[in-house]
């Protein structure tokens, strides 16, 4: 059961049941008007009320953390309870994979045989670990050449890649339908990461669900071509 200290002590805007709110209000009523705990609780309740209706912020203006908080209802109850108890936390995260595709015109940028290794990828078998939920808010795609994908200096995607297509499948669902790789062309753009594409509608990736990014290039790539893909967002992890 969430108490007053848990309510004001967490920076996560998780759902609160009627029973929990009734108990929180009872605790507030037992405090004096000058109590800093009471003031903090009233401030948080006011923020929750104003976040509905007229005080709502457009989705594309929300922070990644606020985006995932708005999707807590999609997560198992134990995740919500873990965030309430502060045994779980929401943290910024980037999932990545550096992949050598050599001259191939088509490639899966994560394979289900990939194992987490520094400089290669930071997830196993292109899946999140059990109990990890990731909200993807953007994607970066970069390329370079070199015999070792871990040692390549990645930058803007080559023209033969830029003129091709990209698709991202999560589990059995295509979340980014086949689209032009021009979305990753940041040449001349100075206010964003190299190769970065911001999603207008962030995507929630559940644990143990395959992440399958694919590219179809305009033709054969240069020898020793390597691709770097990065999924940007926030993740639920142990505190």
Phi, psi and omega per residue, in radians:
X1 nan 2.275 3.141
X2 -1.329 2.222 3.085
X3 -1.827 -3.118 -3.084
X4 -1.066 -0.787 -3.120
X5 -1.088 -0.717 3.099
X6 -1.151 -0.617 -3.126
X7 -1.131 -0.808 -3.097
X8 -1.555 -0.271 -3.065
X9 -1.477 -0.283 -3.127
X10 -1.692 2.502 3.083
X11 -1.652 0.190 3.130
X12 -1.738 2.259 -3.127
X13 -1.557 1.220 -3.119
X14 -1.449 2.829 3.097
X15 -1.120 2.575 3.103
X16 -2.139 2.278 3.127
X17 -1.324 2.850 3.106
X18 -1.060 -0.717 -3.130
X19 -1.096 -0.739 3.132
X20 -1.155 -0.758 -3.136
X21 -1.131 -0.632 3.100
X22 -1.063 -0.752 3.115
X23 -1.171 -0.663 3.124
X24 -1.117 -0.765 3.134
X25 -1.106 -0.681 3.115
X26 -1.083 -0.710 3.106
X27 -1.154 -0.696 3.133
X28 -1.093 -0.733 -3.123
X29 -1.117 -0.365 3.129
X30 -1.498 -0.016 -3.127
X31 -1.823 2.643 3.092
X32 -1.243 2.763 -3.093
X33 -1.050 -0.495 -3.094
X34 -1.554 -0.028 -3.094
X35 -1.104 2.220 3.107
X36 -1.118 -0.511 3.097
X37 -1.167 -0.763 3.114
X38 -1.073 -0.779 -3.124
X39 -1.097 -0.711 3.129
X40 -1.123 -0.697 3.141
X41 -1.167 -0.795 3.136
X42 -1.074 -0.695 3.132
X43 -1.089 -0.727 -3.119
X44 -1.229 -0.699 3.099
X45 -1.092 -0.732 3.119
X46 -1.059 -0.733 3.124
X47 -1.104 -0.687 3.116
X48 -1.130 -0.753 -3.139
X49 -1.110 -0.771 -3.092
X50 -1.297 -0.190 3.118
X51 -1.409 -0.109 3.114
X52 -1.811 2.665 3.043
X53 1.083 -2.147 -3.021
X54 -1.086 -0.429 -3.124
X55 -1.552 0.097 -3.051
X56 -1.229 2.438 3.095
X57 -1.706 2.437 3.124
X58 -1.008 2.489 -3.057
X59 -0.963 -0.715 -3.057
X60 -1.306 0.001 3.068
X61 -1.852 -0.056 -3.104
X62 -1.348 2.619 3.012
X63 -1.235 2.857 3.120
X64 -1.052 -0.662 -3.139
X65 -1.125 -0.766 3.117
X66 -1.140 -0.604 3.112
X67 -1.078 -0.809 -3.105
X68 -1.234 -0.575 3.079
X69 -1.086 -0.605 -3.139
X70 -1.267 -0.173 -3.128
X71 -1.970 0.243 -3.127
X72 -1.064 -0.479 -3.139
X73 -1.151 -0.280 3.116
X74 -1.492 -0.127 -3.052
X75 -1.753 2.721 3.103
X76 -1.041 2.681 -3.098
X77 -1.040 -0.596 -3.120
X78 -1.141 -0.488 3.075
X79 -1.228 -0.806 3.120
X80 -1.061 -0.768 -3.140
X81 -1.143 -0.655 3.102
X82 -1.115 -0.634 3.079
X83 -1.224 -0.659 3.095
X84 -1.110 -0.740 -3.107
X85 -1.418 -0.074 3.141
X86 1.097 0.452 2.967
X87 -1.517 -0.279 3.027
X88 -2.089 2.718 3.129
X89 -2.474 2.816 3.060
X90 -1.808 2.154 -3.061
X91 -2.265 2.613 2.992
X92 -1.096 2.524 -3.119
X93 -2.709 2.684 3.018
X94 -2.313 2.121 3.042
X95 -1.660 2.314 -3.049
X96 -2.454 2.837 2.998
X97 -2.638 2.274 3.014
X98 -1.817 2.152 -2.967
X99 -2.323 2.280 3.011
X100 -1.482 2.157 3.094
X101 -1.997 -0.132 3.124
X102 0.975 -2.183 -3.059
X103 -1.633 0.018 -3.047
X104 -1.025 2.447 3.088
X105 -1.574 -0.293 3.080
X106 -2.232 2.493 3.092
X107 -2.750 2.522 2.866
X108 -1.542 2.179 -3.000
X109 -1.474 -0.152 2.929
X110 -2.310 2.430 3.071
X111 -1.972 2.641 -3.130
X112 -1.278 -0.018 3.058
X113 -1.766 -0.063 -3.123
X114 -1.168 2.391 3.132
X115 -2.053 2.431 -3.122
X116 -0.972 2.187 3.129
X117 -2.734 2.283 -3.110
X118 -0.923 2.256 3.139
X119 1.559 -0.196 3.129
X120 -1.932 -1.087 3.084
X121 -2.814 2.788 3.123
X122 -2.002 0.331 2.991
X123 -2.363 2.744 3.136
X124 -1.710 2.378 3.012
X125 0.957 0.557 -3.110
X126 0.872 0.646 3.120
X127 -2.357 2.631 2.966
X128 -1.291 2.727 3.087
X129 -1.242 2.810 3.082
X130 -0.955 2.450 3.126
X131 1.290 0.010 3.062
X132 -1.623 2.260 3.034
X133 -2.083 2.340 -3.094
X134 -2.145 2.249 3.035
X135 -1.791 1.966 -3.108
X136 -1.508 2.118 -3.130
X137 -1.897 -0.227 3.136
X138 -2.913 2.893 -3.125
X139 -2.352 2.422 3.001
X140 -2.035 2.439 3.065
X141 -2.301 2.173 -3.126
X142 -2.352 2.871 3.094
X143 -2.492 2.947 3.110
X144 -3.026 3.129 3.109
X145 -2.217 2.537 3.139
X146 2.902 2.723 -3.106
X147 -1.250 -0.415 -3.084
X148 -2.178 1.985 -3.088
X149 -1.052 -0.407 3.140
X150 -1.298 -0.341 -3.010
X151 -1.915 0.037 -3.086
X152 -1.305 2.485 3.030
X153 -1.576 1.681 -3.014
X154 -1.346 2.508 3.117
X155 -2.600 -2.681 -3.127
X156 -0.962 2.486 -3.134
X157 -1.130 2.525 3.118
X158 -1.124 2.732 -3.079
X159 -1.022 -0.673 -3.101
X160 -1.151 -0.475 3.068
X161 -1.429 -0.774 -3.128
X162 -1.009 -0.565 -3.138
X163 -1.481 0.114 3.124
X164 -1.806 -2.752 -3.060
X165 -2.187 2.742 3.114
X166 -2.292 2.531 3.063
X167 -2.554 2.516 3.109
X168 -2.245 2.192 3.117
X169 -2.033 2.314 3.067
X170 -2.012 1.982 -3.028
X171 1.114 -2.146 3.118
X172 -1.753 0.087 -3.035
X173 -1.922 2.244 3.044
X174 -1.416 1.942 -3.084
X175 -1.662 -0.428 2.977
X176 -2.180 1.717 -3.131
X177 -1.071 2.753 -3.089
X178 -0.856 2.119 -3.064
X179 -2.487 2.834 -3.110
X180 -1.131 2.395 3.088
X181 -1.205 -0.046 3.061
X182 -1.089 -0.328 3.107
X183 -1.106 -0.326 -3.131
X184 -1.727 0.119 -3.128
X185 -1.441 1.791 3.132
X186 -1.899 0.351 3.122
X187 -1.013 2.156 -3.137
X188 1.495 -0.099 3.116
X189 -1.605 2.183 -3.037
X190 -1.883 -0.127 -3.042
X191 -1.861 0.401 3.115
X192 -2.618 2.963 3.102
X193 -1.219 2.678 3.096
X194 -1.066 2.263 3.081
X195 1.232 0.325 -3.013
X196 -1.580 2.335 3.054
X197 -2.170 2.117 -3.127
X198 -1.544 2.267 3.100
X199 -1.365 2.285 3.068
X200 -1.245 -0.533 3.125
X201 -2.173 1.693 -3.116
X202 -0.959 2.603 -3.065
X203 -2.008 2.301 3.108
X204 -1.559 2.186 3.130
X205 -1.876 2.013 3.138
X206 -1.311 2.884 3.093
X207 -1.158 2.681 3.040
X208 0.966 0.589 3.091
X209 -2.050 2.233 -3.067
X210 -1.123 2.384 3.080
X211 -1.896 2.025 -3.016
X212 -2.201 1.607 3.036
X213 -1.567 2.426 -3.124
X214 -2.317 2.603 3.021
X215 -2.272 2.525 3.004
X216 -2.116 1.978 -3.056
X217 -1.526 2.888 -3.127
X218 -1.221 -0.200 -3.140
X219 3.074 -2.959 3.134
X220 -1.109 2.434 3.110
X221 -1.440 2.919 3.044
X222 -1.179 2.674 3.113
X223 -0.990 2.506 3.122
X224 1.101 0.444 3.083
X225 -1.147 2.388 3.093
X226 -2.212 2.575 -3.129
X227 -2.113 2.440 3.014
X228 -2.055 2.155 3.035
X229 -2.029 2.420 3.127
X230 -2.312 2.244 3.001
X231 -1.754 2.095 -3.093
X232 -1.727 2.525 3.089
X233 2.905 -2.597 3.139
X234 -2.308 2.666 -3.053
X235 -2.321 2.559 3.024
X236 -1.596 2.114 -3.109
X237 -2.387 3.014 3.073
X238 -1.175 2.518 -3.128
X239 -1.408 nan nan
